[in-house]
């Protein structure tokens, strides 16, 4: 049970990090298009 909960938590943390990274990348592309095109 403990291992399952830990695994679920790791997956949720990775998902959150991925969503933040995508959101940050989109924000950067909107505010600074030159950075993405380079």
N, C-alpha and C positions, 0 to 999 in steps of 0.2 A: 504493500500500500504506500509506504513512504517513498519508494523508488518511483512509483507511478506519479505521485504528486510532484516530486522533484522534476521528473521528465516533462510534465505538463507545464510547470513553471518556467523551465528553460525554453520550451517552445514558445510560450506566450511572451517571454522577454525578447527572444530573437525576432518574433513577429513585430513587437512594438518598436524595436530598434530599426527594423527594415522600413516600417511605415514612417518613422521619423526621418530616416535617410532619404526616402523618396520625396517626402514633403519638403525637406530642406533643399534637395536638388531642384525640385520644381520652383521653389521660392527663388533660388539663385538664378535659374534660367529666366524667370520673369523680371527680376530686378537687374540682372547683369547678363544680357544675352551674349555679349562679346566673350565672356568666360567660357560658355558652353560651346560656341562656334569655333573657338581657337583649337 
